[in-house]
Amino acid sequence: MTAQRVVMVVDMQNGVFATPRLARERCVAQINRLVRAADKVIFIQHDEAGGLEAGSEGFALLPELEQPAGALYVTKTACDAFYHTSLAQ
C-alpha cells in the first residue's frame, strides 16, 4: 500500500472567523500550500446553533480556502472531529 498525504482542515468557517482572528491570511496561505501538496483533503465543519448551523453563511468554509475536486466534507457537532462522524472509518 502506498502512503498518502492527507490534510484535515478543521473549523475554518465564516462563523468561526466572524470575530477577527490573528494571522488569518497567514493560516489560510499555509493551509492552501498543504492542500496543493496533499493526495487527499478532508474539510471538517462544526454544526452548532448560534451561527454555525449547516447550510448557513457561518457554516460555510472561508472563501479563500482552496477546495480541490474530490475533497471530502465531514460535519461534526462536538469539539472532537472523530466523535459521531465518519472519520473514525
N, C-alpha and C positions, 0 to 999 in steps of 0.2 A: 504494500500500500504506500502510495506517495504522500508525503506530508503536505498539508495545505496551510497557507497563511490565512487565518480568519481574523477579521476585525469585528468587534462588537461595539457599537456606538449606542451609549445609554443616555436617555433623558435629554437629548439635545433638541428640545422642543421650544416653540414660541412661548408657551406659558411659563416654562422654567426661566426663560430669559426675559420675561416681562419687566423684571427689575434689572437694571443694568448690572452686568457681571464683569469682573476684571478679566482682561485678556480674551474676550470672546473671539475677536478676529484671529488672534494667535492660535487659540484652541481649534477653531474651525479650519484654519490653514493646515495645522498638523494632522487633524482627522482626515482631511481631503488627501493629503500625501499618503497616509496609511491606506485609505480606501483605494487609491490608484494602484498601490503595490499588492493589494490583497487578492487572494483567489476567491474568497467568499466574504461577503459583508452582511452583518446582521444588525438591523436597527431595532432597538428596544425602546418602546414608548410607554410612559406611565399614564394610566387612565384613572382619573380621580375627579370627584366633584370639586367645584371651585375654580374652574378654568382649564382643566386638563381632560375634559370629557372627550371620549373618542368621537371623531368627526368634527370637533370644534377647531377654531383657528389656534387656540392654545395648545391643542394636542398635536398639531402639525409639526413636522420637523423644521428646523431652521432652513429658510430657503437657500442659503448659500452652501449648504452641505451637498456634496456630490453623491447622487444616489444611482449607482450603476444598475443596468438591466440585470435581472437575476438576483438582486438583493432580497434578503428575507426580512420580514417585518414581524415583530413579536410585541404583543401588548401585555403589560404587567399591571397588577393592581396592588402590589405590595412593594416595599423597598428592597426587593430581592428579585433579580431577573430570572431566577430559576424556580421560584415558588409558584406553583399552579400555572406554569407556562409550558410551552412545547420545547423549551431549551434543554430540559433535562434529557430529552431524547437525543 
